[in-house]
Amino acid sequence: MICKQIKIALLFLASCLWFYFPVFAAGQGESRLYDLPIIELKDVVEDWFLQSGFQVSFEPIERGELEIYAEKGYEEWRIVLWHHSSLATWINAGCTVNGQSYNGRAEHLWKHISSYIKEPSGDTKIKSSHLTLPDSVLQKIDTVVCIYADTDGRDIQLSGFIIDVGGLIICTAHDLKPLQTITVVLNDRKELPGRVVKIDHHMDLSLIDVGVRLENAVPLTKGRNMLQMGERLYAAVCPLVLSKTFYPGIIDGPPRRVGDQVLWQVNMPVYHGSSGSPVFDDNGRLVGIVKGKYRHTENIGFIIPFETLMTFIKDGQH
């Protein structure tokens, strides 16, 4: 009787581990962590299998994880993807041939993903735009800031914007840590020490306090939640890094769900250092924040919606 109870308990524990740790479910699979969002890594993996002549299928798992199945002849693969952060993803790959585990086979997949990441993105030359910017957008220039931090020995640069003249600034969360001390550079090039006072890596948002009164802020009471396909938008980017401060774009795809978070897809230049930039509509109303882009593309970007920003601010309000 005792042995039977132990067996039942072990089976229950195994089922719990399967639910919480997808890596264990892949058996003999190997795991890697890559600096790609899950939606992009999924496309990279699928492309590799399709080019190799595999039949590919997908199966969503709880909490936004994804299983990928690939089959060709006697060779079968089971891939599990799950979030590490907003711009990084864990992948576990298991391969069998004739029903027998083939441990070294995953090395080919790792090489494909690594080569994809290392390839130049082709956007090192920043293109200028002759589009006339609305005055309501140009007036927001003084609210944009540059953010610098040292995280684990790496120099980090982000964009951000002032949301309260009392000294509060919003930016993205990837590469930042709670209570981290950072440097904030205002539009007039004045440098201020800042501190991360609130952070949510799931939403990919951070709140920074510089502890002094500032002159201008983006009015959140005039932000917008709903956008239309084809609507023109403008991202205001850290001016100390790029040759331009504003970059135009348009909504070119429906909202995309990444796990349980919604992102707008935009046709807009997204360069290194522009993550965290405020995005405005033609009337200068805040509609979102630049999150990132598809690697190796100049203009496929993603925006964190204004609604997500407001949820972040109101949840345990500072």
C-alpha positions in Angstrom: 0.0 0.0 0.0 2.8 2.4 0.9 4.6 1.7 -2.3 1.5 2.4 -4.3 1.0 5.7 -2.5 4.6 6.7 -3.2 4.2 5.8 -6.9 1.0 8.0 -7.1 2.9 10.9 -5.4 5.8 10.6 -7.9 3.4 10.6 -10.8 1.7 13.7 -9.5 5.1 15.4 -9.0 6.1 14.5 -12.6 2.9 16.0 -14.0 3.6 19.2 -12.0 7.1 19.4 -13.4 5.8 18.9 -16.9 3.4 21.9 -16.4 5.9 24.3 -14.9 9.1 23.3 -16.7 8.7 22.5 -20.4 12.4 21.7 -20.7 11.9 18.4 -18.8 9.2 17.3 -21.2 11.6 17.0 -24.0 13.4 14.0 -22.5 16.8 13.8 -24.0 16.6 17.2 -25.6 19.2 19.9 -25.3 18.5 23.5 -24.2 19.8 26.9 -25.3 19.0 30.5 -24.5 19.0 33.0 -27.4 18.5 36.8 -27.5 15.4 36.6 -29.8 11.8 37.2 -28.9 9.8 34.0 -29.0 7.8 35.0 -32.1 11.0 35.6 -34.1 12.8 32.4 -32.8 9.7 30.4 -33.8 10.0 31.7 -37.4 13.8 31.0 -37.5 13.2 27.4 -36.4 10.3 26.8 -38.7 12.3 28.2 -41.7 15.2 25.8 -40.9 12.9 22.8 -40.9 11.0 23.7 -44.0 14.2 24.4 -45.9 15.3 20.9 -44.9 12.1 19.3 -46.2 10.4 18.6 -42.9 6.6 18.7 -42.2 6.1 21.1 -39.4 3.2 21.6 -36.9 2.7 23.7 -33.8 1.0 23.2 -30.5 0.5 26.1 -27.9 1.2 25.2 -24.3 0.0 27.0 -21.1 1.4 30.5 -20.3 2.5 31.2 -23.9 5.0 28.4 -24.5 5.0 26.7 -27.8 5.8 23.2 -29.1 7.0 22.6 -32.6 6.9 19.2 -34.2 8.9 18.4 -37.3 9.0 15.1 -39.2 10.8 13.7 -42.2 11.0 10.0 -42.9 12.3 8.3 -39.8 13.5 11.5 -38.2 11.3 13.3 -35.7 11.9 16.5 -33.7 10.1 18.0 -30.7 11.0 21.6 -29.9 9.8 23.6 -26.9 10.0 27.4 -26.8 9.4 29.5 -23.7 10.0 33.0 -22.5 13.2 34.0 -20.6 12.5 37.7 -21.1 10.7 39.9 -23.6 13.6 39.7 -26.0 15.1 36.3 -25.1 13.8 32.8 -25.4 14.7 29.4 -24.1 14.6 26.5 -26.6 14.7 22.8 -25.9 15.3 20.5 -28.9 14.9 16.7 -28.9 15.5 14.5 -32.0 14.9 10.8 -32.6 15.7 8.6 -35.6 13.9 5.3 -35.9 12.6 6.0 -32.4 16.1 6.3 -30.9 17.4 9.5 -29.4 19.9 11.3 -31.6 21.7 13.7 -29.2 24.2 15.4 -31.5 21.6 16.3 -34.2 20.6 19.5 -32.4 24.0 21.0 -33.0 22.9 21.7 -36.6 19.9 23.7 -35.3 22.1 25.7 -32.8 24.5 26.6 -35.6 21.6 27.8 -37.8 20.2 30.0 -35.1 23.6 31.4 -34.1 24.4 32.3 -37.7 21.1 34.1 -38.0 21.8 36.2 -35.0 25.4 37.0 -36.1 24.4 38.1 -39.7 24.5 41.9 -40.2 21.0 43.4 -40.1 21.6 45.7 -43.0 20.3 48.8 -41.1 23.6 50.3 -39.9 23.1 53.3 -42.2 20.3 55.4 -40.9 18.0 56.7 -43.6 16.6 60.2 -43.4 13.0 61.0 -44.0 11.7 64.2 -45.6 8.2 63.8 -44.2 6.9 66.9 -42.5 6.2 66.2 -38.9 3.1 67.6 -37.2 3.7 70.4 -34.8 1.9 68.5 -32.1 4.6 65.8 -32.4 7.5 68.1 -32.6 6.4 69.7 -29.4 7.2 66.5 -27.5 10.9 66.6 -28.2 11.8 68.0 -24.8 10.2 64.9 -23.1 12.6 62.4 -24.7 15.6 61.2 -22.8 18.6 58.9 -23.3 19.2 56.3 -20.7 22.6 54.7 -19.9 23.4 51.8 -17.6 26.0 49.2 -16.8 24.4 45.8 -16.4 26.6 42.9 -15.6 29.6 44.6 -17.2 27.7 45.6 -20.4 27.1 49.2 -21.4 23.3 49.6 -22.0 21.7 52.4 -23.9 17.9 52.9 -24.1 15.5 55.7 -25.0 12.8 56.9 -22.6 10.4 59.8 -21.9 9.2 61.9 -19.1 5.7 61.2 -17.8 5.7 63.4 -14.7 7.5 66.7 -14.1 8.2 65.4 -10.6 11.0 63.4 -12.2 9.4 60.1 -13.4 10.5 58.5 -16.6 9.3 55.5 -18.5 11.4 53.1 -20.6 11.6 49.4 -21.5 12.7 46.9 -18.9 15.0 44.5 -20.8 18.7 44.8 -19.6 17.7 46.7 -16.5 17.4 45.6 -12.9 15.4 46.7 -9.8 17.0 49.6 -7.9 19.7 49.9 -10.5 21.4 53.3 -10.7 21.5 54.7 -14.2 22.3 58.0 -16.0 19.6 59.9 -17.7 20.5 62.5 -20.3 17.9 65.1 -21.1 17.2 66.7 -24.4 19.4 69.7 -23.5 22.2 67.2 -22.7 22.0 67.7 -19.0 23.0 64.5 -17.1 21.0 63.3 -14.1 21.5 60.2 -11.9 18.4 58.1 -11.9 17.1 54.9 -10.1 14.9 52.1 -11.3 12.0 52.3 -8.8 9.6 49.9 -10.5 10.2 47.2 -13.2 8.1 44.5 -14.9 10.1 42.3 -17.3 6.9 40.6 -18.3 5.3 43.8 -19.6 8.9 45.0 -20.5 8.4 48.4 -18.7 10.5 50.3 -16.2 9.8 53.4 -14.1 12.8 55.6 -13.3 13.0 58.5 -10.8 15.6 61.2 -11.3 14.6 63.0 -8.0 14.4 66.5 -9.5 11.7 68.6 -11.1 11.6 68.6 -14.9 10.1 71.1 -17.3 7.9 69.0 -19.6 6.2 65.6 -19.6 4.0 63.6 -21.9 0.4 63.9 -20.7 -0.9 60.4 -20.1 -4.5 61.6 -19.8 -4.5 62.2 -23.6 -3.2 58.8 -24.6 -4.9 56.4 -27.0 -5.7 52.7 -26.8 -7.3 51.9 -30.2 -5.3 52.3 -33.5 -6.3 51.7 -37.1 -4.6 49.7 -39.8 -2.5 52.1 -42.0 -2.5 54.8 -39.4 0.6 57.0 -39.4 2.7 57.1 -36.2 5.9 58.8 -35.0 8.6 57.4 -32.7 10.7 60.0 -30.7 14.2 58.5 -30.2 17.1 59.3 -28.0 18.7 62.2 -29.9 22.3 61.6 -28.7 22.6 58.2 -30.5 20.8 58.7 -33.9 21.2 61.3 -36.5 17.4 62.0 -36.3 15.1 62.3 -33.4 11.8 61.3 -35.0 11.0 58.3 -37.2 7.7 57.9 -39.0 5.8 54.6 -39.5 2.4 53.0 -40.0 0.4 50.3 -38.4 0.8 47.5 -40.9 -0.6 44.5 -39.1 -3.2 43.5 -36.5 -2.3 43.3 -32.9 -0.1 40.3 -32.2 -0.2 38.3 -29.0 3.1 37.2 -27.5 2.2 35.0 -24.5 -0.5 37.0 -22.8 0.9 40.4 -23.9 -0.4 42.3 -27.0 1.9 44.2 -29.3 1.2 46.4 -32.3 3.1 45.6 -35.5 4.4 48.7 -37.3 6.3 49.5 -40.5 8.8 51.8 -38.8 12.6 52.0 -38.5 13.7 50.5 -35.2 17.4 51.0 -34.5 19.7 50.1 -31.7 19.0 52.4 -28.7 15.5 53.2 -29.7 13.8 50.7 -27.5 11.7 52.6 -24.9 10.9 55.5 -27.3 7.5 57.1 -27.1 5.2 56.7 -30.1 2.7 59.4 -31.0 -0.2 59.8 -33.5 -0.7 62.8 -35.8 -2.2 64.8 -33.0 0.7 64.2 -30.6 -1.2 61.7 -28.4 0.9 58.9 -26.9 -0.1 55.5 -28.4 2.7 53.2 -27.2 6.3 52.5 -26.6 8.9 51.0 -29.0 9.7 47.5 -27.9 12.0 46.1 -30.6 12.0 44.7 -34.1 12.5 41.5 -36.1 16.2 41.0 -36.6 17.6 41.5 -40.1 14.8 43.8 -41.0 14.8 47.6 -41.1 11.1 48.3 -40.7 9.2 45.5 -39.0 8.9 46.8 -35.4 6.7 46.2 -32.4 5.0 48.7 -30.0 3.9 48.1 -26.5 0.3 49.6 -26.4 -0.7 52.6 -24.3 -3.1 50.4 -22.4 -0.2 48.2 -21.2 1.7 51.3 -20.0 -1.3 52.4 -18.0 -1.8 49.0 -16.5 1.9 49.0 -15.4 1.6 52.5 -13.9 -1.7 51.8 -12.0 -0.5 48.4 -10.7 0.9 49.2 -7.3 1.1 52.9 -8.2 4.3 54.6 -7.3 
